[in-house]
């Protein structure tokens, strides 16, 4: 596996493959386990994630895995999870932000934290096998927000993180998530996303971050979940691609999408329609958590002994996402799935 940042970035967005976001914090994991009646302990979290990571067909459509710190140090019977993934030609990654705090004097807006001591943490993660990382900021749309100050503050934090990652030999995934929650229109989402892109990539350039070794993890351009406006897949694809093509640098290492509270079907179909509007200047794929895992977690909760069935379902979820990333998904293959996931984690 190459240690060149641009090579790693390209591998993460390789055709037909994408990234599993298995980086839910322990409190977030507890919420999801509670919904399906599973006790959330360190061992049940390890057991569930091992089931996903050791799925036999996973490497066909999974280029990388984002871990939470606890998971990064956990093991199968004989190998740490990063060691196991490397043996399967899957790149180990790590989430390194330490969550969100209020942006003082800006009601309803947040900023991410965790820069203190990040250099030392990144060096330790690199030595233990991590070759990419993720940092999430959030931008909410509402009455008078987002403010330019919130967008700029979060862009700066993402930039400092990205520079520290690259100095440690690790590809940064920068995630300025524009929240799907809200009553906003799709046009309001579009205007917000392009402001975020312009601020973020202007800041990355200003601080000399190597774009070829950066991946953007982004929301799609969507109407707010509580707006009463139905998702029009073709409109989502058109506006998302327009924002990407007109506001991202051509030399960017890649683009991955978050599912952000969409149903699995919506996340797959929207990605499929976006991919169909290519060619795109960069590799473009998925970095999904709930869109891949929701049905898998429910099946596991029903019968924890039937590991084969759970892994077969997860492999199929990856296959669907991989096909969607190529614009080759047979959308009629998807089963009815009208249950949206809960609001995004704040």
N, C-alpha and C positions, 0 to 999 in steps of 0.2 A: 504494500500500500504506500503510495507516494506521500511525502511530507510537504510537497509543494502546495501552497494554499489554493492556487487556481485549480490544480488537479483535483484536490479534495472537493472543492466546490462543484466542479463539473461532475464528479462521481456521485455527489449527493442528489443531483438533478438529472441523472442518467435516464435515457428514454425508457419509459414504462415502469420506472421505479419512483419511490417517494419515501418520506420520513414518517416513522411512527413517533408521535409525541406521547411518550409514557412518563412525562415529567410532572404529573399531578402532585401537589404537595400532600402531606399526610392529612391535613384537615379537609382538603378537596376530595381526596380519595375516600375519606370517611363518609362524606356526604353521598358519594356515588354508591359506596357499599351499603350504606343505610337504606337507600332506595330499593335495593334488591335483597335486603335481609341478610347480608354477610357481615360478621363481626370484623371490624377493621383493626388489625394488629400488624406489627412489623412482619410477622410470619405470613399472614394471609396476603399482605401486599406483595411479599416476595414470591409466594406461591403463584399468585395470579400473573405477575409480570413474567415469571419464568415460563409459564404456559404460553404466553404470547411470543417471547423471544425465541423459544425452542421449537416453534411451529416448523415442521420439516420443509414446507415450501416457501417459507418467509423470504428467503434471500432472492427469490425470483422477482419480487416486486417491492422489497424493502431495502433501500440504500443505506439508511441510518436510523438510529434510535436516540431520542433525547431522553436522558435519565434525570430523575430527581436525585439529590445528593445521597439520600439513603439507599436508593436502588443502585446507584453507581458502584457502591462497595459491596453489594450483595452477590451471592454466588449460586450457581447450579451445584450439583454434587461435587464437581471437581474443578470448576473454573469460575472466576469472577464473571459477571455479566459482560463487561467490556472484553475480556479475553475470549469468551465464547463467541461474541459477535464478530470479532476479528477473524476467528477461525472459519466463520461463515461468509467472509468478505462483506460484512455489514459494518458500517463505520459507527463507533460509539461517540455519543455526544452528551452534553451536560447543560442543564439549565442553571444559570448562575445569578440571576437577579434575586433579590430578597424581598420581593413583593412590592406592594403599593402603599403609599402614604398620601394624605391630603396635601395638595399644593397650597401652602399657606396663603391666605388672603384671596384665593380664587375658588369660590364655593362651587362644589360639584366636580372639581377637577383634581386629578391625582398625578403623582410622579413616582417613578420606580426608584428603588434604593438598592445598595449593595456594592458601590464602588470601593468603599474602604476595604483594604486588604485583598482586592481582587487579583492583583498581580501575583501574589503568593499563592492564592487558590488556583489560578490558572496554571502556574508552573507545576503544582502538585497534580492537577488533573491530566496535564500533558504527560507527565512521567508515568501515570497510571493508565494511559491509553486513549484518552479523549482527543479527538481531532477536530471537533467542532463544538460550538456552544450556542446557547440561545438566551436572549434577554428580551423580556416583554415589557413594553409600556402600553398604556391604554389612553385612548382619546374618546371622550364621550361627546355625543351631539345632543344639544338641548337648548334651552332658552339662554341665548347669549354665549353659548359655549360650542366648540372650543375657542378659547382666546388665543391670540398669537403668542402670548407669553407661555401658555401651557405647551403649545406645539414646539416652540423653540427650546424650552427647558428640557422636554423629553428627548428632542433631537440631540441636544448636547450630551445628555446622559448616555444615550445609545452610541454616540460617537466615541466617547471616552472608553466605554466598554469595548467597542470594536477595535480601537487602537491597542488596548491592553491585550486582547485576544491575539491579534496578529503578531504582537511582539513575543508572545509565548508559543507561536507556531500553530495556533488554533484558528479555524475559520469561524468568524462570528455570523450567526443568524441574527439580524436586527428585526425586531417585531414591534412596529408601532400600530397596535391593534385599534382600529376604529370600530367601536362597539356596535353590534347589531341591535342591542337593546335600545328601545326608544320609539318615538312616534314620527321620526323624520322621514322625508321623502327620499327616493333614490337619487334625485338631483342634489339634495342637500348632502347626502353621503358622498357623491362624486366630488363636489366642491371641497369637502373636508379632506378627502383622501389626497387630492392633488396638492393641497396646501401642505399636508404632512410629508408627502414625497419630496416636494421642493425644499422644505426646510431640512429634512433629514439628509438628502444627498448633497445639498449645499454645504452642510456642516461636515459630512464625511470627507468631501473634497478639501474643504478648508483645513482640516486637520490631517491631511495626507494619508488617509486610509486607502489601501490598495483595493479598488473596486472589484478586481477580478477574483479576490479572495473574500468577498462578502456575499451573503445570500439574504435577500429580503423575504421575510415571512409577513404576508399581508392579508388583510380582509378582502373580500369581494365587495363590489359596489352594490349594496342592497338597500331596500327600503326598511325602515325600522320594524322590529318584530311586532310591536303593538300599534303600528300605524294604520292597520286595517287594509293595507295595500298588499295584494297578492304578489308573490315572486313571479316575474316574467323572465324565464331563463334566458331567452335571446337578448332581452334588454340588459340583464345583468352582465352577460358576456360582452355585449357591445360596449357598455360604459366602463367595465373593468379593463378591457383590452385598450380602449382609448386612453385611460389614465396611465396604464403601464407604458404604452408605446410613446406617449408624448411627454412623460415626466421621469422616466428612469434612464440612467446612463446605459449606453450600448455595451460597455465593457463590464457590466455587473456579472458576478459569478453565477447567479441563478435567482429564480423566483419560486417560492412555495406558498401555498395557500393554507390558511387555518380554516377550520369548519365553523368555529365561532357560534355555536348554538343552533345551527341549521340541523334539520333532520339529515340522516345519512343519505337519503335519496336526493334531497336538494343539493347537498354538498357534492355528490357524485355527478349529478346532471349539470350543475353550474360549471364544474371543472371541465366536463366533457365539451360543453358548448364553448367555453373559453379556448380550449385547446384546438377546436375546429377552426377558430378564427386565425390560426397561425398562417405562415411561420412566424415565430417569435425570435427576437435577437438572442435570447438566453434560454437555457433549460427552464422548463416551467412544469411544476408538479404539485403534489400534495404534501402537507405536514399536518396530518389529522390526528386527533385524539378521540373525541366522542364519536365522530362519524364512522370511525373504524371499530371502536370498542363497544358502543352501547349494546348492540345485539349480542355480542360475545359475552359481555359481563352478565347479561340477563340469563343466557344459556348456562354459563358456569354456575351461577347462583342456584339454578334449578337442579343441577346434577354435577357436583364437583368431582365425582369419580369418573365421569365420562369425558376424559381429557381428549380422546380422539375426536369426538364430535365438536368440542369447543375449538380445537385447533383447525379442524376442517372449515368451520364457519369463519374463523379469523383469516385463514388462507383465502377464502372466497372474497371476503371484504377487501383484502389487499389486491386480489385479482381485479375486482371491479374498479377500485381506485386507480390501479395501474392502467387499465384500459381507458378510463376517463382522462388520465393525464396525456394520453395519445390522441384523444378525440375519437376513440374507437369503441366506446361503450355502447352496447345494445341497451338502450334505456328501457325497452319493454321487458328486459330481464329482471328489473328491480321489482321487489315485492312491495305491496302497500306499506307505507311507513309514514303515517301522518303525525306521529308524536314528536314534537320538537323537544330538543334537550333544554335543560333549565338555563336560566340567564347566565351570562358569562361571569367568571369568577373575578370579584373585585377585592 
